[in-house]
Amino acid sequence: MSSLSSAFNSLSTILLTDFYQRFVRRSAPDAHYLRVSRAMTLVFAAAAVPIAFAFIGSGGSILERLSQVGSFFVGAQLALFGLGFLSKHANEKGVLVGVVAGFAVLWAVVDGVPSLGFEPADVAWPWYVVIGGGVNVLVGWTASVILGGRRAEWHEQTVPGQIRRFREHGLPEKHDGWYLVPGRVDAPCWALLAFFVATIAFMALFGRLGPA
């Protein structure tokens, strides 16, 4: 329930700020936007009901099914954040082209394109993130350069742009021993990465154990 409530609130917030306030009502009282946000939350909750019923007969764990469905979108999200924070030339139009291309390739991989002679590929669903994200990055970056050209400077909201801003304005990079500037990795984070690698190695070893 906590995951659902956060998802509904996030969806309603995005729809309200990115679309409703920009294209429907640009200037309205906060009480009006609050009512609209609550109404959108109810709409998303109602839309989730038939989807839930559709998964009743799917079998297996609901978490696994949700992960399978989410794998179609996680690659796009990673590519969006990666291009936005780490690419000098990425722009909105090019990134959107990459998103469409990523979904199209995933659809071809999962369902195939019989009319073109492409059969569905025997690929485990965790690889959907890699496939979709990889296509998204390659196509998104290429389309950005074609549609918007190369940029001479990093955008301020990218990681290198933020590092430059901190240096130019003399802002402190750390507070209480923790980095404030994006792109810098704190020591505990490296420990988490080491723990992650150790966990993967243990799972790989554990999978080899068993009856002789």
RAVENVEN-V929304 format. One record per residue. N is the residue number from 1. RES is the residue in three letters. PHI is phi in radians with two decimals (none if undefined). PSI is psi in degrees with one decimal (NA if undefined). BURIAL is b if it has 16 or more other C-alpha atoms within 10 Angstrom, else e. Layout:
{{N/RES/PHI/PSI/BURIAL} {N/RES/PHI/PSI/BURIAL}}
This chain:
{{1/MET/none/-37.5/e} {2/SER/-1.14/-38.4/e} {3/SER/-1.16/-41.6/e} {4/LEU/-1.12/-44.6/e} {5/SER/-1.11/-41.0/e} {6/SER/-1.14/-39.0/e} {7/ALA/-1.12/-44.7/e} {8/PHE/-1.11/-43.2/b} {9/ASN/-1.12/-40.0/b} {10/SER/-1.14/-43.6/e} {11/LEU/-1.09/-44.6/e} {12/SER/-1.15/-37.1/b} {13/THR/-1.14/-44.5/b} {14/ILE/-1.10/-46.0/e} {15/LEU/-1.11/-37.5/b} {16/LEU/-1.21/-50.7/b} {17/THR/-1.35/-38.0/e} {18/ASP/-1.52/-22.0/e} {19/PHE/-2.15/-54.4/e} {20/TYR/-1.12/-48.9/b} {21/GLN/-1.23/-26.9/e} {22/ARG/-1.48/-35.3/e} {23/PHE/-2.07/-16.1/e} {24/VAL/-1.91/-63.1/e} {25/ARG/-2.27/98.7/e} {26/ARG/-1.34/-33.5/e} {27/SER/-2.22/108.7/e} {28/ALA/-2.64/157.6/e} {29/PRO/-1.10/154.5/e} {30/ASP/-1.06/-32.9/e} {31/ALA/-1.09/-35.8/e} {32/HIS/-1.16/-45.5/e} {33/TYR/-1.13/-32.5/b} {34/LEU/-1.15/-43.4/e} {35/ARG/-1.11/-42.4/e} {36/VAL/-1.11/-41.3/b} {37/SER/-1.09/-41.7/b} {38/ARG/-1.14/-39.6/e} {39/ALA/-1.12/-41.0/e} {40/MET/-1.14/-35.9/b} {41/THR/-1.08/-42.3/b} {42/LEU/-1.13/-38.1/e} {43/VAL/-1.12/-45.1/e} {44/PHE/-1.15/-37.2/e} {45/ALA/-1.12/-42.4/b} {46/ALA/-1.15/-37.0/e} {47/ALA/-1.18/-25.3/e} {48/ALA/-1.34/-19.7/e} {49/VAL/-1.10/-53.9/e} {50/PRO/-1.09/-31.3/e} {51/ILE/-1.14/-39.5/e} {52/ALA/-1.11/-42.6/e} {53/PHE/-1.12/-33.5/e} {54/ALA/-1.15/-25.1/e} {55/PHE/-1.64/1.8/e} {56/ILE/-1.07/-44.3/e} {57/GLY/-1.62/14.5/e} {58/SER/-1.32/-24.5/e} {59/GLY/1.33/161.6/e} {60/GLY/1.36/-171.8/e} {61/SER/-1.36/137.2/e} {62/ILE/-1.16/-31.3/e} {63/LEU/-1.13/-39.0/e} {64/GLU/-1.16/-40.5/e} {65/ARG/-1.13/-42.5/e} {66/LEU/-1.12/-37.2/e} {67/SER/-1.16/-38.0/e} {68/GLN/-1.10/-44.8/b} {69/VAL/-1.16/-43.7/e} {70/GLY/-1.12/-26.0/e} {71/SER/-1.11/-21.3/b} {72/PHE/-1.21/-27.4/b} {73/PHE/-1.85/-22.9/b} {74/VAL/-1.12/-40.3/b} {75/GLY/-1.05/-41.5/b} {76/ALA/-1.13/-40.7/b} {77/GLN/-1.12/-44.7/b} {78/LEU/-1.08/-41.3/b} {79/ALA/-1.15/-40.3/b} {80/LEU/-1.07/-48.6/b} {81/PHE/-1.16/-41.9/e} {82/GLY/-1.09/-47.7/b} {83/LEU/-1.18/-38.3/b} {84/GLY/-1.16/-38.3/b} {85/PHE/-1.64/-26.8/b} {86/LEU/-2.09/0.9/b} {87/SER/-1.96/135.0/b} {88/LYS/-1.37/-30.7/b} {89/HIS/-1.81/-5.4/b} {90/ALA/-1.14/141.1/b} {91/ASN/-2.41/172.1/b} {92/GLU/-1.06/-47.0/e} {93/LYS/-1.11/-45.5/e} {94/GLY/-1.12/-40.2/b} {95/VAL/-1.13/-39.8/b} {96/LEU/-1.13/-37.9/b} {97/VAL/-1.08/-40.4/b} {98/GLY/-1.11/-37.9/b} {99/VAL/-1.08/-46.7/b} {100/VAL/-1.08/-43.2/b} {101/ALA/-1.12/-39.8/b} {102/GLY/-1.08/-44.6/b} {103/PHE/-1.15/-38.6/b} {104/ALA/-1.11/-43.3/e} {105/VAL/-1.16/-41.5/b} {106/LEU/-1.07/-42.3/b} {107/TRP/-1.05/-41.2/b} {108/ALA/-1.18/-36.1/b} {109/VAL/-1.22/-42.8/b} {110/VAL/-1.36/-48.5/b} {111/ASP/-1.76/-15.4/e} {112/GLY/1.32/170.8/b} {113/VAL/-2.29/83.5/e} {114/PRO/-0.99/-34.4/e} {115/SER/-1.11/-25.1/e} {116/LEU/-1.81/4.2/e} {117/GLY/1.47/13.9/e} {118/PHE/-1.71/122.3/e} {119/GLU/-1.63/155.6/e} {120/PRO/-1.01/138.1/e} {121/ALA/-1.50/144.0/e} {122/ASP/-1.49/79.1/e} {123/VAL/-2.14/131.1/e} {124/ALA/-1.14/144.8/e} {125/TRP/-1.07/-27.7/b} {126/PRO/-1.07/-23.2/e} {127/TRP/-1.32/-10.8/e} {128/TYR/-1.06/-35.3/b} {129/VAL/-1.10/-44.6/b} {130/VAL/-1.16/-44.4/b} {131/ILE/-1.15/-52.9/b} {132/GLY/-1.09/-44.1/b} {133/GLY/-1.15/-41.4/b} {134/GLY/-1.10/-45.8/b} {135/VAL/-1.10/-41.4/b} {136/ASN/-1.05/-44.7/b} {137/VAL/-1.15/-48.5/b} {138/LEU/-1.11/-49.9/b} {139/VAL/-1.23/-41.1/b} {140/GLY/-1.08/-43.5/b} {141/TRP/-1.17/-44.6/b} {142/THR/-1.10/-44.9/b} {143/ALA/-1.14/-35.0/b} {144/SER/-1.10/-42.9/b} {145/VAL/-1.17/-39.3/b} {146/ILE/-1.22/-43.1/e} {147/LEU/-1.44/-32.9/e} {148/GLY/-2.07/-8.4/e} {149/GLY/1.36/174.6/e} {150/ARG/-1.46/143.6/e} {151/ARG/-1.74/143.7/e} {152/ALA/-1.42/-29.3/e} {153/GLU/-2.14/153.0/e} {154/TRP/-1.27/140.3/b} {155/HIS/-1.16/148.6/b} {156/GLU/-1.07/-29.4/e} {157/GLN/-1.49/-3.4/e} {158/THR/-1.36/166.4/b} {159/VAL/-1.10/-49.9/b} {160/PRO/-1.08/-34.2/b} {161/GLY/-1.15/-38.0/b} {162/GLN/-1.21/-40.0/b} {163/ILE/-1.07/-42.6/b} {164/ARG/-1.11/-40.7/e} {165/ARG/-1.11/-41.7/e} {166/PHE/-1.08/-40.4/b} {167/ARG/-1.26/-43.0/e} {168/GLU/-1.16/-35.2/e} {169/HIS/-1.65/0.8/e} {170/GLY/1.13/32.2/e} {171/LEU/-1.37/145.5/e} {172/PRO/-1.17/132.1/e} {173/GLU/-1.45/-17.7/e} {174/LYS/-2.27/153.1/e} {175/HIS/-2.48/119.5/e} {176/ASP/0.99/35.5/e} {177/GLY/1.49/0.8/e} {178/TRP/-1.98/140.3/e} {179/TYR/-1.20/136.2/e} {180/LEU/-1.72/-28.0/b} {181/VAL/-1.40/133.9/b} {182/PRO/-1.11/150.9/b} {183/GLY/1.63/-13.4/e} {184/ARG/-1.66/136.7/e} {185/VAL/-1.85/125.2/e} {186/ASP/-1.32/154.5/e} {187/ALA/-0.99/-43.3/e} {188/PRO/-1.05/-28.2/e} {189/CYS/-1.18/-36.4/e} {190/TRP/-1.13/-34.5/e} {191/ALA/-1.14/-39.0/e} {192/LEU/-1.12/-39.4/e} {193/LEU/-1.10/-42.0/e} {194/ALA/-1.11/-40.0/e} {195/PHE/-1.12/-39.1/e} {196/PHE/-1.08/-46.5/e} {197/VAL/-1.10/-41.2/e} {198/ALA/-1.13/-37.4/e} {199/THR/-1.14/-44.3/e} {200/ILE/-1.08/-42.5/e} {201/ALA/-1.12/-40.2/e} {202/PHE/-1.14/-42.2/e} {203/MET/-1.13/-39.4/e} {204/ALA/-1.12/-40.9/e} {205/LEU/-1.20/-41.7/e} {206/PHE/-1.08/-34.5/e} {207/GLY/-1.18/-23.0/e} {208/ARG/-1.47/-15.8/e} {209/LEU/-1.37/151.2/e} {210/GLY/2.78/-175.3/e} {211/PRO/-1.09/139.1/e} {212/ALA/-1.20/NA/e}}
